[in-house]
Amino acid sequence: MMKKLPIIEFHILQSFPVSCLNRDDLGSPKSAIIGGVERARVSSQCWKRAVRMALHESGVRLGIRTKKVKEEMVKAISLLSENPDAAEKCAEAIAKCLSDDSLLFLSDLEYQTLADYAQSKKFEAGDVKDKEVYKLLKKAKISAYDGLDIALFGRMVAKATTMNVEASVAFSHAISTHSSSTEVDFFTALDDLTDHETATGAGHMGTLEFNSATYYRYVSLNLKQLADTLGIDDPKDLREPVAAFIKALYLAVPSARQATMSATNSWDYAKVYLRTGQRQQCTFERPVRAPREGGYLAPSIEALKSELDKKEMQAGSLFGKIAAFEFGGDEKMTIDELIEKVQSHLGE
């Protein structure tokens, strides 16, 4: 197994006009106080979910995260057993080994492995043993084209810690680089069957909260962890999984209120590093101020570059820079070219 592989760091700036990308329990856009100033915020969990769904765009088969483990096991076992009652009982026994009404993340290959185990027990539910199930799944390797999302985002199984998978990717909460306040949109809807010549008023009235912001996003991908989880020995074999992840990261936008706000903007600017040092995100502790003519993006780019240069200088040899690329801004580079440049450093 490879001893030393770099991390890939993404420092992304992404502007959204009227939007509500991530809501709290009251339906308001999420926020945070940073540097004594209110900022717009999108949780890491929200954007990770969007990236996971965007992996479909790269033709990647995802693992299944669900509480309905028994139902998925029934499907897998039924392909091998002609006895539906035995299949259901055996599926229930295996599901009980793994989960007590909690979300469980398994790949198709792992479901197939468990179905084969059930067949080896002649579909006798009483012969299913917890330790055998855990040992079996510990040996099963997660495939880049079957459970890449599990390798990327990790897995925790409270009932079987041997099945835990360390996440290879880390997301920060996205925060606005500047102060941002929530605004309220008052709206009305008209009843088509009302005679508006004789009647006035709306059929429905309501309010929606929104904000607008230039977000700073930090994402890091630990290539050593990804290789270990996927059982990859040759760095060149990381090129396709890395390409799939970068494409998904570029495409992914949280789905909240997209039908009414269509906030599907792509990256405006990104600084991408391949490094061997410790992860370092920027803080934007001092909020960016718009110039007289307006606009937060340009000063945010300058602030990001300045903070990254400072971090690199302070860290010295510990920064461990192998390569750095700029995307967006004044740089004329496509996302395909960025992916190729990153891939060129894998298995040189």
N, C-alpha and C positions, 0 to 999 in steps of 0.2 A: 504494500500500500504506500502511496505517496506520502513523503514526510512533510513537504512544504509546498503549499499552494497559496496564492494570494487571495485577498478578499476583493470583490468588486463593489465600489461605493458609488452611489448615485445621489448627487445633490441637485434636486429638481426645483425649478420655479415654474408655476402653472397658474395662470390667471383665469378667473371665472367671473362673468358679470352676474346678473340676477340669478341666484341659485340657492338651494337648500340641500347640500350634498349629504349631510349627516344630521339627523334630528335627535333631540333628547326625548324623554318620556312625555313631554308636553307638546312636542311637535316643533319646538324652536330649534334653529340651527345651533349646533354645539359651539362652545366658546371656551376660552381659557384666559386667565390673567397672567401675562408674561411681561416682565419689566415694568410692572405696575400699570399696564395698559391692557384693555380687553382686546383679544384677538379672535378671529374666526378660527375654527378647528374642525378637522375631520379625523376621527379616531383611526388608529392603525388597523383595528379589526375591520372597520368598514372598507378601507381601501384594499386590505388583503383579500377580502371576499370578492371584490371587483376584479382583482388580478387573477384569482383562482378561476373565476368564470370566464375571463378573457383568454385563458389558456386554451379554451376550446377553439379559438381562432387559429391556433397553431396545430390543430389536429391532435392534441394531446388528450388521451383518455384519462379521466380523473378518477381518484378514489371516491368512495361514497361516504359522506358524513351524515349519519342518521341515528335516530333512536330505534328505528324499525329494523333492528338487526335480525330478529327472528324471520320477518317477511323476506328479507334478502337471502337468508340462509335457506328458506323453503324453496325459493326459486332455483338456487344452486343445486340443492340436493335432489330436487324433482327431476333434474336432467339425468340423474343416475339411478333413481329409484322409481319403480312403477307403483309403489304403495304410498298413496298420499298421506295416510294416517301416520305411517312410520316416518315419513319425511318431515312432517310437521312436529312430531314429538322429538325427533332427533335434532331438528333445527332449534327447537325451544331449549333443549338441554345445552347445546353449544352456545346459544345466545346468553343463557344464564351464566355461563363461565366468563363471559366477556363484559357484560354490561348490566347495570341495574338502573334502567330508565334514564340513561345518560347518552349523550351523543358519542358515537363511535366512528372512527375513521378507518375504513378498510378498502383495499384495492380489489379489483375483480379477481386478480390472481390469488389473493388471500382467501376470498370466498370460495374459489375453486379448490384451493388446498384443503380448506375445512370440509368441503363436500367429499373430497377423496378420502379424508379421514373418517367421515361418517360411513362411507362405503366399506372401508376396511373393518369397521365395527359391525358390518352387516345391518346398519341402520337401527341398531339397538340403542335407544336413548340411555338405558341404564349402564351401558358400557362406556359412555363418554366421561373422560377424566379431565379435570381442570388442568393438572400439570402437563398432561399430554398435549392439550390444545395450546397452552402457552409455549411449550417447547417447540411445537410444530411451527407456530407463527414466528417465533424468534429466528428460526432457520430460514424461513421464506424471505427471499430478497425482494425489495421493492424495485420495480422496473421504472426506468425513465419514461416509458410510454404506457405505463399502467397506473402508476401512482406518483408521478412527479410532484403533484401538489402536496402529498404526504411528506416527501423528502424535503420540499421547500419550507413548508409551514409547520412541520412537526406533528407529533401525536402524543397524547397522554392517555393512558389507560389505567385508571385507578385500581382496578381489580387484577391487573397483570402488568406490573411495572417493567417486565422484560420486553414488553411490546412497545414501550415508549420510544419515540423517535425524536431526536434533537433537531430543532428547526435549523435550517441552513441559511434562512433569510430573516433579517430583522428590519422592521418598519418603525419609524417614529410616527407620532401623531403629526399630521400636516397642520401647520399654523400659518396664519397670515403674517407677512413680514411687517405689517403696519397695523395701526389701530383699526378696528372694524366693529361697527355696531349693527344690531339687528333692526330691520325695518319691517313694517307691516303693510301688506297689500290687501285692501278692501275690494271684494269682488261681488258681482251679482250674476244671477242666471235667470233668463227669461223662460216662461212657460209657453211653448209653441202653440198650445191650444187656447190660450187666453186671447180674447178680443182686445187688442191693445188700443183700438179706437174708442172703446167705452170703459176700459179698465186700465189703471196705471199700477206701477209697482213691479217688483221682481218676484219671481217664484221662489228664489232662494238667495240669501245673502250670507257672506262669511268673510273670514280673514285668513291669510296665510303669511307666515313670517319668512323672511329671506335675508340674505346679505350678499355682498360682493367682495372679492378678495383676490390678492395675489398670494398664493400659498407656497411655502417652502416645504419640500418633502425630502426626507432622508431615508434611503434604503441601502442595506448592505447585504451582499451575498457571500457567504463563507464557502469557497470552493472545496476546501478540504473536507468540511462536514458533508457537503453534497456528494462528493466522490465516495466517502465512507458509506453513506446511507445507500447509495445506488450500486455499491460494489464495483466501482470503476477504478482501474489501475492505470490506464493510459489517459493523460490529460486531454488528448485529442477527442476522447469519447465524451468529454464534457461540452464540446462545442454545440451540439444540437440542443441539449437541455438548457444551456445558457441562452442560446438564441430564442428558444421558446419563451423563456422567462422575460427577456428584455422586450420582446414583442408584446407580451401580455402587460408588462409594466407600462409600456407606451400607450397601449390602447385603453387600459382600464380606467373607467370613471364610475364613481358610485351612482347607483340607479335611482336614488330618491328624487321624486318630482321631475323626472326628465320629460314627461309628457307635457308638462305645463311650463317648463323653463328651459328645456333643451340645453343644459349646461354640459356640453360634451367637448370641451376644449382639450387640445393636446398640449404637450410640453412647450413652453416658450423658451426655456433655456435649461441646460443641464451640464454639470461638470462631472465627469465620470473618471474614477481612479481605479487602477489596479495597484494594490498596496499589500505589504506584509505587516504593517503596523496595526495598532489598536484602532478599533472603530472610533470615528470622531464626527459628530454632526455639528452643524452650526446652530447658534441659539437665536440670533436676531433679537438679543436682549434689549437693544435700543431700537425702537420701532422706526422703520423707514418713513421719511416724509416726502410727499409728492412735491415736485418743483412747481413754480408758479403756473406753468402751462398745463400741469396735471400729469397723472400717470404714475403708478407705483412700480411698474416692471423694470424700467431702465435703472432707477436708483437701487432697486432690489438686486439686480445683476451686479452692479458695482459693489454693493455691500457684501454680497456673497463672495465675489472674487477676492475682496480685501480680507475677509475673515478667513478664507481658505488659505490664502498666501501667508497670513500670520500664523495659522496653525502649523503649516508646513515648516516655516522658519523656526518656530519654537520647538517643534519635535525633533528637528535635526535628523540624525540617522535613524531615529526610532519611527519616523514617518514611513519609511520603507517604500517610497514611490517607485513603481516599475514603469508605469505609463499613465498619462492623463489625456483626456479628450474633452473638447468643448462641443456642445450641440446646441443649435439655435442661436439666438442673438444675431451677431454679424457673421457667424460661422455658417458656411454653405456645406452642410452635410446632411444626408438622408439617414433615416433610422437604420436602413440596410447597411450603409457604409459604417455607421457606428458599431453595429453588430460584428461586421467583418473585422474591424480594427481590434475589438475586444477578443474575438476568436483567434486572431493571429498570435496572441500571446499564450494560447493554451496548447501546449505540446509543440513548442518551437523546436 
